[in-house]
Amino acid sequence: MPRKNRLPPAAAVVLLLSAVQWVVSEAVAAAAWTSPPYSYATNYISDLGVPDCGTHYQGRTICSPDHTLMNTSFIVQGILFATGVVLLAATLLTGRARRVVVALAAAHAVGFLLVGLFHGSPDGPGYSLALHVGGAAVAILCANTIVILAGSLRSLRLPRAYRVFSIAVGALGLLSEAFVGASTSTAGIFERGGVYSWLLWSAVTGVSLLVRCARRPAGARMPENVPA
């Protein structure tokens, strides 16, 4: 039978926290990198997690004093994003749609676990870079797909503006990631396009849900779900 569900404030908080902790950790790790200065345009995000100072890779000199902070942030983000998405799916979705979203969220979490545990440097074991790149690719693909699904599933009965935003930002994230290797001078920009897409979605979704929870009278419930 169709169910009536409450808005999930816990999911909102978790999603918002996942985005905020990433942005703050990245900014702190980038600021600690002084020789040469870290570039958001040319350096990959993964460079911030490489533990070997002085590593030369693809024309970049890598030295990240706060690599432990960034690698921890990778893992925490994967867990928090997946947790928030699973909480939303458990509350708002049914059937196949729920299973697909939960599977994508789990794959995202595993991907970022690999990203945080295996750094993106050629100086490590041969398998380390492969696991890092593979984990990042899976995590980015799954996260942006989740964002697109959030806008395309009519069963969620979300406002049109939010649906358009979700589909657009997810699609732009995937498109941006496709151009990462186009030029060394813009690699960091395009990579961030593929990552900041779901971070932005997490922040917007979290804030939107918290606002709706604050405005909803006690005891009020969500509209009935319609299986996707």
C-alpha positions in Angstrom: 0.0 0.0 0.0 1.2 3.6 -0.5 2.8 5.1 2.5 2.8 8.5 4.1 6.3 9.5 5.2 7.7 12.3 7.3 10.4 14.6 5.8 13.8 13.2 6.9 15.7 15.9 8.8 18.5 13.6 9.6 19.2 13.1 5.9 19.2 16.8 5.4 21.8 17.4 8.1 24.0 14.5 6.9 24.0 15.8 3.3 24.7 19.3 4.3 27.6 18.2 6.6 29.1 16.0 3.8 29.4 19.1 1.5 30.6 21.5 4.2 33.3 19.3 5.6 34.7 18.6 2.1 34.9 22.3 1.1 36.5 23.2 4.4 39.0 20.3 4.4 40.0 21.1 0.8 40.5 24.8 1.5 42.6 24.0 4.6 44.7 21.4 2.8 45.2 23.7 -0.2 46.3 26.6 2.0 48.9 24.5 3.7 50.5 23.7 0.3 52.9 26.6 -0.3 55.8 25.3 -2.4 54.8 25.6 -5.1 51.4 27.1 -4.3 48.4 24.8 -4.9 46.3 25.7 -7.9 42.5 25.0 -8.1 42.8 25.3 -11.9 45.7 23.0 -12.7 46.1 20.7 -9.7 43.8 17.7 -9.2 41.9 17.4 -5.9 43.6 14.1 -5.4 47.0 15.9 -5.3 46.0 17.1 -1.9 46.0 13.5 -0.6 49.4 12.4 -1.9 51.7 11.8 1.1 55.0 12.1 -0.8 56.3 15.6 -0.8 58.3 16.6 -3.9 56.6 14.0 -6.2 56.6 15.0 -9.9 53.7 13.8 -11.9 52.3 14.9 -15.2 54.3 18.2 -15.0 53.1 19.0 -11.4 55.2 19.1 -8.3 53.1 17.7 -5.5 53.6 18.5 -1.8 50.6 18.4 0.5 51.4 18.8 4.2 47.8 18.1 5.2 47.3 15.0 3.1 46.0 13.1 6.0 43.2 15.6 6.5 42.2 15.4 2.8 42.3 11.6 2.7 40.1 11.5 5.8 37.7 14.0 4.2 37.4 11.7 1.1 36.4 8.8 3.2 34.0 10.8 5.5 32.4 12.4 2.4 31.7 9.0 0.9 30.1 7.7 4.1 28.1 10.8 4.8 26.8 11.3 1.2 25.8 7.6 1.0 24.1 7.7 4.4 22.1 10.8 3.5 21.0 9.4 0.2 20.1 6.0 1.7 18.0 7.8 4.4 16.2 9.8 1.7 15.6 6.7 -0.4 14.3 4.7 2.5 11.8 7.5 3.3 10.8 8.7 -0.1 11.3 5.8 -2.6 9.9 2.4 -3.0 10.6 -0.7 -5.2 13.2 -0.7 -7.9 13.9 3.0 -7.6 14.9 2.6 -4.0 17.2 -0.4 -4.8 18.9 1.4 -7.6 19.6 4.6 -5.6 20.8 2.6 -2.6 23.2 0.5 -4.8 24.6 3.7 -6.4 25.1 5.3 -2.9 26.9 2.2 -1.7 29.2 2.1 -4.7 29.9 5.8 -4.2 30.9 5.1 -0.6 33.2 2.3 -1.6 34.7 4.4 -4.3 35.7 7.2 -1.9 37.0 4.7 0.6 39.4 3.6 -2.1 40.3 7.2 -2.9 41.1 8.0 0.7 43.1 4.8 1.3 45.1 4.7 -1.9 46.7 8.0 -3.0 46.9 9.2 -6.5 50.7 9.2 -6.9 52.9 7.1 -9.3 55.5 6.7 -6.6 53.4 4.2 -4.6 52.7 0.5 -5.4 51.4 -0.1 -8.9 48.0 -1.1 -7.7 47.6 2.1 -5.6 47.1 4.6 -8.4 44.8 2.2 -10.3 42.6 1.7 -7.2 42.5 5.4 -6.6 41.6 6.4 -10.1 39.1 3.5 -10.4 37.5 4.4 -7.1 37.2 8.1 -8.0 35.6 7.3 -11.4 33.0 5.1 -9.8 32.2 7.5 -7.0 31.9 10.5 -9.3 29.7 8.6 -11.8 27.4 7.3 -9.1 27.0 10.6 -7.3 26.1 12.5 -10.4 23.7 9.8 -11.5 22.0 10.0 -8.1 21.6 13.7 -8.6 20.1 13.2 -12.0 17.7 10.6 -10.6 16.6 13.0 -7.9 15.3 15.3 -10.5 13.9 12.7 -12.9 11.9 10.5 -10.5 8.3 11.8 -10.6 7.4 9.7 -7.6 9.2 12.2 -5.4 6.7 14.9 -6.4 9.4 17.6 -6.0 9.0 21.2 -7.2 9.8 21.7 -10.9 12.6 24.2 -10.2 14.4 21.7 -7.9 13.9 18.9 -10.5 15.4 21.0 -13.3 18.3 22.0 -11.0 19.1 18.4 -10.1 19.1 17.1 -13.6 21.1 20.1 -14.9 23.7 20.0 -12.2 24.1 16.3 -12.5 24.4 16.3 -16.3 26.9 19.2 -16.1 28.9 17.2 -13.6 29.2 14.2 -15.9 30.0 16.4 -18.9 32.6 18.4 -16.9 34.4 15.2 -15.8 34.6 14.0 -19.5 36.8 17.0 -20.2 39.3 16.6 -17.3 42.1 15.4 -19.6 41.5 18.0 -22.3 44.2 20.3 -21.0 46.7 20.4 -18.1 45.9 24.1 -17.5 42.2 23.3 -16.9 42.3 19.8 -15.4 41.5 21.0 -11.9 38.6 23.2 -13.1 36.9 20.4 -15.0 37.5 17.8 -12.2 35.9 20.2 -9.7 33.0 20.6 -12.1 32.4 16.8 -11.8 32.7 16.9 -8.0 31.2 20.2 -6.9 28.1 19.2 -8.8 26.9 16.7 -6.2 28.4 18.8 -3.3 26.2 21.7 -4.5 23.3 19.4 -4.8 23.9 18.0 -1.3 24.0 21.5 0.2 20.9 22.7 -1.7 19.0 19.6 -0.8 20.0 19.7 2.8 19.0 23.3 3.3 15.8 22.9 1.4 14.7 19.9 3.5 15.6 21.7 6.7 13.6 24.7 5.7 10.6 22.5 4.8 10.9 20.6 8.1 10.9 23.9 10.0 7.8 25.1 8.2 5.9 21.9 8.4 3.4 21.7 11.3 4.0 19.0 13.9 2.4 15.7 12.8 2.2 16.7 9.1 3.4 14.1 6.6 4.7 13.8 3.1 2.4 13.2 0.2 1.8 9.6 -0.6 4.6 7.9 -2.6 3.9 6.7 -6.1 6.2 3.8 -7.0 8.6 4.9 -9.8 
